[in-house]
């Protein structure tokens, strides 16, 4: 948009009314005049009146067809920060909604997102909090940054560099994550112009030279695609463009290729009437040109979380040049252009009913879910950068299965993406059949083969090699498991509690004597084995005081678990229903204390990346009361007296039935879920053994209910 010389609200009002005839034009005019008055006497570095900037921001948002509140916020976004206006004044003159938005933008403006890591992490938390409160705050901030980058030449060179780096690192990736690819590309290119003007100029010169040598490639290929559409009778719009200089530069760096060898420097877009036509277009293009292996992505059948839907394919087009083609419907295209902002778009005075526009609240919830659990600054910042800054690459297993990874990932990330066991035992990798170091960055379309060996375990240096949260969490977990000092510390706590339970003290002499009795080298070896569950506290106590074990009392339910912090409470996870005697792990939940799971619970797979929430726990050694409910899935014969006999068998094992539910009734069999209160894993085995021995029990298994998560 050209600089605004005359500060007249009518141009903005007309643009808003063009897509929203029901717009409150008077309120927009009032906001325009109020902002102009508040910023009176203030000027930009270029010498223009300062208020030209808020008006330009409002015009950018009007081009995105946003609602009145967002447009008014753009006009007023600096009045609380830079003028004598106040939150209360904005509320009185406009609305509490506008005041909240303006206040949110003001707070974001004060965040130093490119400061030191600790402060940066805390400020990122605030950024995501603002996003979760109202996404429009970020939309105004992004438009604000876009106009500042468009006019950055008026700033001092050092300020230009600082703002450009911040834009490249934070605002451009954020715009991309929100689905506004056009804004991401423009922000990147504007920053690239400042940070590497020679590189950008060289790309543009090469484009001009290429155009002189081969003519208007875009027009030729666009015409070729249109001809194919006419042949197949498909109604579609076709557009082509050269990719942005920064996009070309990044590909040259990643692929380590010169401009002349770089492929797909042009992009083409086909807009169809409906989804079925998208696949018809794909078929026509692949029939006409040869598809490039590994460069096909179907985001229609598997949409991105921000609502993006499109088919991407790369083909060898005219003269063997590779070109990328994106195929989508008109509605998909609108969301692809607006991203998450499509939720607020208006047309003809009403909110656009686009079936592909995502609910911003749900989108931000999925984006920030993992951030909420991060316990320290480094972990939080790592999550943010993984979520915001990384594009994706698609690699293949030797069997042809696709593995999706963030850009910059290594064969180690690939190994952990397949399975933690594969990652932990990785000793080498082949990429496209060639042996490569584990720190090699994998690229789109490559085939990766992982070599493993028994006895291999993760090295501490791997943390710096991998980039995915899953891999980092798995490596840290393995390193923790190898941490002897930690096991010794946990073992000492287990021993202290066990000895106190029988009225004794776990002195160094007592532990050394117990170690000799158990034929171990020393007390540290005993404690390490105790902490790693190779020994039980009962074994250690009975080695010295066998008489104390035989007369011990039942353990208090509230103290059944050892390893909690003082004041921490615990609950058993209902998905796996752990009982004493099983290996367990604790997961911290805000407001819920610690939830304990069996070590093999499938629900833990979803928490593999959140290693900071994992707590090493052990069941208290000793006799537990029969209060731990376990669900059994039983199928029995539909004969007289069978159900009564089954209940009696359970009762004979001193186990109480707390609930019984019929799941399926057939003429010959009943299937039911029986909840049984048990002491420990041995008690469970005894109950299941006696039931399995009954001839009328057709099947019996422990019922796992993953739907009943904490």
N, C-alpha and C positions, 0 to 999 in steps of 0.2 A: 504493500500500500504506500502511496506517495505521502511525503510529509504533509501534515495538516497545517496550512498557513492561516486559514481563517477558522477560528474556533466556533463552529456553528453546529448545534446538535442535530440539525435536520438530516444531514447525510447518514448519521448513525441510526436515527429514528426510521428513516426510509429503508435502510438495509434490514433492520429487525422486522419491520412491518411486511417486508417482502415474503418472509417465511412464516411470520406470526401476526396475521392481521388483528388478532385480539390482544396484542401487546399493549401494555399500559404506557403509551407514548409520553403522557404528561409526567409520569414519574421518572422516565429516562431523561426527559428535558430538565426536570428539577435536579436530578443527580448530576447532570452535565454542568448546570449553572453553579451548583453548590461546590462541586469539585474545582471548577475554574476559579471561583471566589476564594476557596481555601488555599489554593496554590498560587494566588496572586503574588507577584514579585519573585517567584522561584524560577530558575532557568536550568536547562540541561547543559552538559559540557559543550554541546554543539552551538549553544547560544539561543536555542529555541525556548519558548515558554515551556515550563515543566509539564503543564497539563496536556501538552501534545502527546506525551507518553501514555497516560491512562486512557486517552481517547483511542490511541492506536491499539492498545491491548483490548479495549472493548470491541473494536472493529474486527480484530482477529477472532474473537469469540463469537461475534455475530456471523462471520463467515462459516463458523462451525454450527450455526443455527441453534444457539443455546438460549435458555430461558431468561426472562427479564431479570431475575435476582442475580444471575451470574453477570449479565451485562452491566447492571448497576454497580455490582461489587468491583468490576474492573475499573469503572470510572472513579470509584472512591477508595481503591485498594491502598493508597498511600496517605489518606487524610489523617488517620489516627496516629500514624508514625511520624509524619513530616509536617503537620500543621497543628493549629490550635484546636481542631475538632476533637471530639471525644466519642467513646463508645455510646454513651447515653444520648448524645446529640444525633448520631446516626440512627439510633433506635427510634427516637422521637420523630425524626423527619421522614424516615423510610420504613423500616420494620426491624424486628428483632432478628429475623432470618438474615437480612442484609448485614446487620451489625455483627452477627456471629461470623459470617463469611469474611467480612473485612478484617475482623480481629484475627481470624485464622490465618489470612494471608500476611498480616503484619507480623505474627509470631514466626511464620516460615521465613520471612525476609531477614529476621534477626538470627536465624540459625546459621552457624558457620560450618557448613557441611564438608568443607575441605580442610578442616583444622586437624589437630592431633588426633590419633586413632581413638583414644579413650573418649575425648569430647565428641569426636565425629560419631562414634557409636551411639552415645546418648542422644545426640541431635537427630540421628536417623530414627531412633525410637520415637522422638517427638514428631518427625515427619510422617511416620506411619500412623501415629495416633491421630494426627490431623486428617490424614487420608481416610481413616476409618470413621471419623466423625462426619465429614462431608467431603466427598470426592471433588466437588466443584472448587474447593480451596486450591487443590493441586492444578486444576485446569487453568485457573486465573494465574497461578504462579508460573506455569509453563508458558502461557501466552506472554506474560511479563518478561520472562527470560528470552523468548523468541524475539520480541521487539528490541530488547536491549542488545541482543547479538546482531540484529540487523543494523543497528546504529552504533556499533562498538568502536568504530574508527575515531570517534570524538574523544575517547578515553586515552589516558596515558598508556604507553606500551606495556609497562609492567602490569597494570590493571587489566589490559586486554588479554595478556597471557594467563593471568590468574583466573579471570572469568571464563576464558575459553577452556582451560583445563577442567574447571568445575563443571562446565557444560558437557564436555566430552565424557567425564567420569560419572556424572550423576543425572543431569537433566535429560540428556539424549537417551540413555538407557531406560530411564523412567518413562519417557514418552513412548518408547518402543514396547515396554512391558504393558502399557495401557492400550496398546493396539494402534496408536497414532503414528504409523510408520512414516507418513509424509513429514510430520513434525520432527521425528527423530533424524531423518535424513537431512533436513534443512539445518537443524541445530548442529549436527556433526560437520556438515560442509562449511558452515559459518565459522565454527571453531577451528577446523582444518585450515581455513584461509588465514587465520591468525598464527596458528602454531607451526604450520609448515607451508608458507606461501609458495616456495620454490617447487615443492612436490605437487601442489595443486595446479600450478601453472603448467608444469611439464605434462600432466595428464591431459589438460585441456588442449595444449598444443598438439599432442599426439592424436587426440580425437579429430581435430581440424585437419591434420595431415591425412588421417585415415579416410575422412569424408571426401577429400580431394581425390584420393587414389581410387576409391571404390564407389563414389557417388553417394546418394542419399539411401543408405542401407535401411534405415527405419521405414521410409516410404515403400521401398521395394518389398520388404518382408511383410509389412502390414498388408500390402496389396495381395501378396501370395496367400496369406491366411484368409483374407476376405474371399478370394476365389474358391478356396476349399469350403468355406461356409456356404457359398452359393451353390456349389456342386451338391452338397448334402441337404440343402434346403433348410439350413438352420439360421434363424434370425438372431444376429448378435452384433454388438459393437466391438470394434477392434482398435486398440491404441498401442503405440510403441514409443519408447524413449531410451535415450542413452542413460546408463546408470550414473549416479552422482560421483564426482571425482574422489571423495573420501572412500566410498564403497569400492571403487576400482583400486585405490591405493592399498586398502586393507587386504584385498585379495592378492595383490602383488606381494605383500609382505608375508602373508600366510603361506602362499604356494611357492614363494621364492622364485617367481617367474617375472620375466620382463613383460612390458605392455604388449609387445608383438605376439608373445606366446599365450597371453591371457585369453581365456574363452568367456563366453556369455557376458560381454560388456554392454549388451543391449537387453532390455526387458520389454515384454509384450503382454497385453492384458486383453482377455476376451470376456465381455459381459453378456450373459445369456438371459433368456426369459424365465427359465425354471431350472431346477436341479438336474432333471433328466437330460436336458440339453448340454449341461456341463460335461457329462460323460460322453455324449455324442460328439461334442467338440474334441474332447481328448482322443477319441477313437479316430476322428478324421485327421487330426494333426499327426498322430503316430503312424497312420497309414501313409501320409504324404512324406513325412521326414523320419529319419532314424532317431529313436529315443536314446539318450545317454544313460547307460546303466548307473543305478544308484542315485539318480537325481530326480526321482519321482516322489512327491509327497501328497497325500490325500488328506487335507485338513477339513474336507466336507464330512467324511465319515468319522474322522477323529478331530473335532474342533479344538483350537487352543482355548485355554481357560478364560481369555479376555473376549471370547466370542468370535474370534477370527475363523472364517471358513473360506477355503479356496483350494483348487487343485494346482499344484506346481509341477511342471515338467520342463526338462531341458532337452532340446533336440538339435541335431546338426542341420542347420538351415541352409539358406542360399550360399553357395561357394564354400560349403563345409563349415561355416561359422556357427558356433554354438549360441543359441538364444534361449532364454528362459521365458516360458509362457505361463501366465497365471489365468485360470479359468474360474469364473464365479458368477452368481446371479446378481441382479441389481441390488437386492436387499443385502446380500453378503458384501457387496462392494461398499455400500453405505457404512456398514459396521467396520469394514477393513479401513476405511478412510477416517472414521471418527473414533474407533476403538470403544473404550468404556464410556466415552463422552456421548455415544449414540443414545444412551439411556435418557439424556435430557434434551435431545433434539426435537425441534418443533417443525411442523409443516401445516400451513393453512390454519394456524391458530390452535392446533391441538398437538399434544405429545405424540411423536411418531410411534406407531405400533409396529416395531420391527421385531420379528420372532427370534432374530439372532442376537439382539442387543442383550448383554448380560446385566444382571442386577449388580450394581457397583458394590453394594453391601456384601453380597456373597463372594464377589471377586476379591475384595480386599481381605475378607475373612480367610480365604484359602491362601492368599499371599502372606498374611501375617501370622498364620496359625503356628508355624514353627518358631517365628521370632519371639513369640510370647514366652516360650519355655527356655530360651537362652538365659543362662545364669551369669555369664560374664560378658564384658565388652567385646573381647576378641571373638567369642563364639557368635555373638549377635551380628557383628560386622561381617563375619565370614558368611553367615546365612544371607544377609542382605546382598552382598556382592554376588553370591551364587545365584540368587533369585533374579537380581536386576540386571547384572552386567553381561550375562552369558547368552550368546546365541547357541543354537544346537547344531551338533553334527550327528550324522547317522552312519554307524559302522555295522559290519556284518560278522557273524560267527562263521566258522568253517562250514556249518550246515546251512548257511544262508539266512539265519534269523537276524532281524534288525535290532540293534542296541542303540538307544538314544542317549547322547551324552552332551554336556555343555561344551562349548568351544574352548579349546585349550586342554581338554582331557587327555589322559595318558593311557597306555595299555593297562596300568594298574587300576585306573578308574573303571576300565572296561571289565577287568576281572571281577572286581567287587560288584559291578552292576549285574553280572551273571549270578554270582552267589558269594557270600562271605567266605565260605570254605575255599573257593577257588582263589579269591584274593589273598587270603592268609597263606596259602601254600604256593603262591606264584614265585617262580624262579627265573622266568624269562618270557619273551614274547616275540612273535613273528607278525609283521605287518606286510600284507600282500606277498607272503611267502619268504620274506627276508628278515633275519634276526635283527632286532633293534634294541637299544637300551630302554629300560623301563620308563625313563623320563621323556621319551619321544612324544610329541603332540600328535594325536591321531587326526586324520582329516576325513571329510565327507566321502563316503563310498568305499573306504578301505576295508579290507578283510583282516580281522585280528584273531590270531591263535595264541592262546595262553598255555605256557608250559608250567607244570606243577611238580612238586616233589614232596614225599612224606618227610615230616620232620622240619620242614621249612616254616618259619614264623615271621611275622612282620618286623621290619627294622624301624628304628626311630626316625631315620632319614626319609622314610616313605611319606611321612606327614607333609613334607615340603614338596613331594613329587605330585601327589594327587590333588585334584581340585573339587571333587564332588563331596558333599556332606556325608553321604553314605560311606564312602571309602574312608574319610577321615575318622568318622565315628567308629568304624570297625577296627581300624588300626589302633586307635586309642584304647579301645576295649581290650584288644589282645595284649597291648603293652601293659595295661593295668593288671591283666591276669598273670603276667610274668613278673609282676612287681612283688618280690619276696617280702620287702619291708611292709607292704600293705597287708599281706596275709599274716605276718607275724603280729601286727597290731590288732587285726581282727581276732586272731586266735587268742591273744592275751585277754581281750574283752570277754570272749566266750568262756575262757577258763575262769576268769574272775567271777562271772555270774554263776557258773556251774558249781564252783567250790563254795561260794556264799550260800547257795541253795541247800547245801548239806552241812552248813555251820562251820566251814573251814576257810582258810585263806590260801590263795594261789601264790605263795611265796616262791622266790627263785629256787630255793632248796627243794620245795615240794615239786616244782615243775621238773627240775633236774632229775630227781628221784623217779618221777613218773616216766621220764624219757628213758632212763636206764631200764626200768621195768618193761617198757614197750620196745626195748632194743633199738632205740634211736640214738643218734650221735650226741645231741645236746638238747637243751630246752627250746632253743630257737627253731630247731628242726621240728620239734613237737608242736610248737605254736603255729609254724607255717603250715603243717599238715592239718592242724585243727582249723585254721582259717580258710584253707582250700577245700574243706569237707572230706579230706582223705581219712581223717579221724573224727569221731564225735566227742563232745565234751563228756558224755557218759563213759566212753572208753577211758579217758584220762582220769576221771574221778575214781572209777572202779579199780584202776591200776593201783591206787593208794588206799582207798577206803571202800572195799567191796561190800562191807556190811551196811554202809550208808545208802547204797543204791537200792538195796532190796526193800528198805522201809520208807522210801521217799514218798512224799505227798504229791497229789496232782498239781500240775503247773497252772498258775493263774492265767486265764485266757488273755488278759490285757498285757501279760508279759511273755507271751508265747514266742515272740520273735526277738532275736538279738542282733544288734547292729544299727538300731535307730538312734537318732540324736535325742538328747534330753527333751522331753515334752512332745516328741513326735508320736502321732497315733498311726495305726495301720488298719487296713481292711483287706479281706481276701477278694481277689478279682473273681467275678462270677463267670467269666468266660472259661477259666481253667480250673477253678475251685481247688487251689493247692491245699494239701494236708501235711501235717508234721511228718518228717521223714523224706519228703521230696525236696530236691534242690530248687531254691527259689531266688527271685530277684525282686527288688522293690522299685517302683516307679513313682516319682513325686508328682502330685497334682495340687494345684493351687486351691486351697480351701478344703481339700479332701485328705490331707496328710499323705501317707504312703500307701499305695495299692500293691499287694504282693501277687506275683504271678509265678507259675512253674517256669523253669528255665527254658522249656521247650514250647511254651505257649505261642501260638501263631500270631496273637495280637502284638507280640513284641517286635515282629518284623516291621510294623508301621512306625515303631519308635527307635529303630536302629540308628537313625541320624541324631537322636536326642540323647547322646551319651551322658550329658551332664545331669540328666534326670534319673539315671540308674543308680541304685543303692545296693551295695553288697549286704545281704542278709542271711541269717541262718535260723532254723527253728531251734528253740531252747531244747537242750538235751534233757530228757526225762519223760515222765508219764503225763500225757495230755488228757484232758477230759473229752468225752465223746460229744463234742458240740460242733464239729466241723462238717457241714453238710456237703454231700457229694451226690450228684445225679447219676443214676444208672439207667441205661436204655435196655429194657428187657422185652423179649418176645416169648410168650408162653402159650401152651395149648389151651384152647377154649373148651375145657372140660370141668365138670363139677369138682369143686374143692381145690383146684390148682392154685388159684390166687391166694386163698386162705393159707395153703401150705407154704407158699413162697414167703408170705408175710411172717409166718411162724419161724421159718428158717432164719430170716433176718433177725428176728427177736431173740432167737437162741444164741446168736452171736453178740448179744448185749448191745445191739445197734437199734436206734429208734427211727421209725419211718415218720418223717415230718411232713411229707406231701406225696401224693400219687396222682398222676394224670394219664388218662387214656389217650394215646395218639392215633391209634388205628384199630378198628374192630373188623375182623374178618370171620367168616363162618367157622374156620378151623383155629385161628390164632388171634391173640390180642397182643398189641404192642403198647407198652406203657413206660412212662418215665417215673422212677421212684427216687425221691430225695431221702437219703439215709444219713443220720448223724453219726460221725465216726471219730475215733481217737487219733489215728495216724494211718500211714500207708500200709502198715502190717495189718491193721484192723480191716482196711479196705480189701486187701488181698484175701483175708480169711472169709469175708462175706461173699466176695465174688467166687471163691473156690467152692464154697458149699452150694451156691446157686447153680454154678456150671455143672455140678455133679448130678443135679436133679434131671431126670429124663424128660420132664415136661417143659424144660427151658430150652427153647430152640436157638436163641442167641442172646448174648449178654456183652455189653460194652459200657465203658465210661462215657457219659454224655458230655460233649464239649459244645458250648453255645457261644460262638464268636459274636453273635448279635447282642449279647449281654455284656458289653464292654463298660469300663468305668465311665 
